[in-house]
């Protein structure tokens, strides 16, 4: 199963009788699944089935769903909302003496939203239900397109992730070949540092000497960090191969990658290893930025 991005866009339009509609779905990154629904008045019955449909196809992301409905009036017939005109005239009269805008003009009154209303034929229950079903079918099509768009973007993100993992793997290999990571060099450095402890004045107690030697040994050997980085590389590739909603696991692995890189840099007593550690941190950050797009 391929991975999916959390970014995508889809649009689907439909018509039944005199009513046409357009669904627009947008998806961006989010820590969880967040569905934001914008429906016009009279479409409230669609909210529950629409909200229920999204989690069946999408597991993570901020999804905004917008529905626009347009009414095509039969014969272009309109009616005048005389009650609203009376209210507007009364409002203008109440301000007489305080402001003098001149007498209300008919063209200005007719331009007020709601004064001129299209004549819409009444819709019975059966017709309303048929329209709602057709609109839900359009929503299902738009959701299908959104899933496809997220999958296509996910395929591109996956290639970038694999490139970043290859870079990290190469850097880990270079770190393992540095002199600071070689067993003989580690032993020589340990011997030198322990001898310095033995020559310390005043002399350390036996317990303190053992504690200091243990700390030096732990800090001198970076092979454990390198081994864990190799293990994380294998785990990340396995996640990409498994696919599906693996974004959270990838994010956790990026944190573990970064933890080992930080430890590697803090332990490093070699300039070459330090440079590799810094390059490693940069590659891991680039990996994390791309992993943040994965569902």
N, C-alpha and C positions, 0 to 999 in steps of 0.2 A: 504494500500500500504506500503510495508516494506521500511525501510531506506536503503541507499546504502553507502558503503565506496567509497572514491575517489581513492583507491588503487586497482590495478588489472593488469592482463596480459592475453593476448590471442594470439594464432597463428593459421593461416589457410593457407593451401597450395592447389595449383591447377595446372592443365596442360591442354593445348589445342594445338594439333599438336606438333611442335618441341619446343614450349616455355612452361616453367614451372615457377611458381612464388610462393612466400611465403609472406604473410602479418604478421607483428608482431605489436601488439598494447600494449602499456604500459600506465598506468595511475597512477599519484601521486597527492598529495594534491596541491591545488591552491586556491587563493581567488576567482577566477572566472573560466570561461571555456577558456582554451588556447589549441589550436590544432596545433601541429607541425608535418609537413608532409615531408617525405623524399622519393622522387620518382626517379627512374633511368631515364636516358635520353630516350626519346621516349614515356614516359608515362605521359606527361604533360596534356593530355586530361582528365586524371582521377582526377586531382586536385579538380576541381569545384564540381563534384558529391560527392567525398569523404568528402570534407569539409562540404558540405550541410547535409550529412547523420549523422554526429556526434551529432550536437545539438538536433536532433530529439530523441536521446536515452540517452544523457548525458547532464546534466545541469551545472555541476561544476567539475573542476579537470584539471590538465595539462596532455593532451593526446598526446603521441608521436606515430605516425604511420609510419612504415618503410616497404617499398616494395622492395623485391629482385626478380629479373627476371633472369632466366638462359636459355640459348639457346642451344638446342641439335642439333648439326650439322648433316646433312644427310650424312652417309657414312664416317664421320670423315675427310672430305675434307677441306684443308686449302689453303690459298694463301699468297704469300710473298709481303709485301708492299715495293716494290723496291724504291719508291720515298723517303721513310723514311730512308732506308739504305744509299741512296746517300747523304742525309742530314747529317747522322751520320758520314759518311766517310769524307765529306767536313769539318765537325766540327773538326774531329781528325786532318786533314791536317792543319787547321788554327792554331792549337796549336803546330805544329812541331817546334822544336827549343827552345820552352819555357818549354815544358814538353816532356818527352820521354817515353810514356807508352808502346812502342812497337807497332808493326802493329796490327790493329784491327783483332780479331779472329772471325770467322763466328759464333761459338757457343755463343760468347758474344753478337754479333749483334742480333742473333735470340732470345736471352733472353730478349731483350728490349721490353717492353710492346708496342703493336701496330704493331710490325714488322710482326709477324705471326698472320693472321686474319682468323677466321673460315668463311667458305663460307655459307652465310645465304640466303636462298631463298627469293626472293622478296615477299612482302605481299601486296595483293590488299586491297582496301578500305573496301570491305565487310568482308574479313578475319580479318582485323584490328578491325573493329567494333565488330565482334563476340568475338574476344579475350578480348577486353575492357569490354564487358558485362559480360563475364565469370569472369574476374578479379574483377569487381565490386560486383558480386555475392559472391566471396570469401571474399571480404572486409566486406560485410554485415554479413557473417557468423562469421568472426573474431569479429566484433562489438557486435554481439549477445553474443558470448562467454565472451567478456569483461564485458558486462552488467551483465551477470550471475555471473562472478567472483566478481564483485563489490558488488552484492547483497549478495552473500555468506559471504563475509568479513563484510558487513554491519550488518548481523544477529549476528555475533560474537561481533561486536562493541556495538550493542544494548544491549546485555546481560551485558556487562561491564558497560555501562551507567546506566542501571537499578540498578546494584549493588552499583555504586557510589551514586545514588540518595537515595537508602535505607540507606547508611551510613550517608549521610547528614541529612536525616529525623530523624535518631536515635540521632544524635548529637543535632539537634534542640530541640527534645523532652527532652534530658538531660539538655540543657540550660534553658528550661522553668521550670524545676524542681529545679534548684539551688535556694538557699536562696535569692540571689541578684535579682532574677526575680519575687519573691513573692510580692503581693500587700502590705502586712503588713510590710515586710522588706523595701520596697520602701518608704512607708509612714514614717517609723521611721527614715530612712536616710534623707529624705527631711526635717523632723521636726528638726533634729539635725543641718543640714546645714543652714536652715533658721534662727534658733536660733543663730548660730554663726554670721550670718549677722546682726541680731538685736543687738548683743553684741559688734559689731565692734566699734572701736574708731579710728578716729572720726566717729560719727554716719552717716549712709548713708541717702541721701535724699529719699523721698518716691518713686520718679520715678526710681532712681537708684536701690533701694531695690526691686521694682517690676521686673525690668529687670534682676537683678541677680537671683531672685527667679525663674523666668521663665526659665532661662538657666539651673539652677540646676534641675528643674523638667524635662526638656527635656532630660538631660543627665542621669538622674537617672533611667528612665523607658526604658527597652530594649524590652518590649513586642511588640512595633510597628515593630522593626526589625525582631523579631521572627515570627510575623504574615506575614510579607512580604516574609520571607524565605519559609514559608509553601505555600504561594501563588505561588512562583516561582517553587516549587516542583511539584505542580499540573500542572502548565503550561508546564514544561519540560516533564512530563509523557504524557500529552495530545499531545504534538508534536510527541513523539515517537509512540504513538498510531495512529496518523494521517499518519505518514510516508511521503515518498517522499523526495523532496529536502528541508530538514529542517535544514541543517547545519548552515546557517547564523543566523536563529532564536535561535538555541541552543547556538551559540557563544555569542549572545547578552544576553541571559539568564545567561550564566556563568559570564559575566561582572556584571550583577545585583546581582547574588549570592555573588560575591566577594565584591561588594560595601556594602552589608548588613553585611557581616562577618567583614569587616574592622570597620564599625561603632559599631558593637557589642563589638569588642575588645577595641576600644577607649573609650566606655562608661563604660566598666567593672571596678567595684571597688572591685571585688571578685576574689580570686585566682582560684577557681573552674571554674567560668565562663570564665576567661581568658584562662585557659587550653583548655576548650571546644572550645572557639573561634579560638584558634590556630589549633586545630585538624580539625575544620570546614574549615579553609582556606586551609589546606592540601588536604582534600577530594574534595574541589571545584576545586583546581588546577588539581587534577587527573581527575576530570570530564571534565575540559576544554581541557586537552590533548587528551582525547578520542573524544570529540565533534569536535575537529579540523579535524578528519578523515571523518566526515560525509558530504555527498554531499549537 
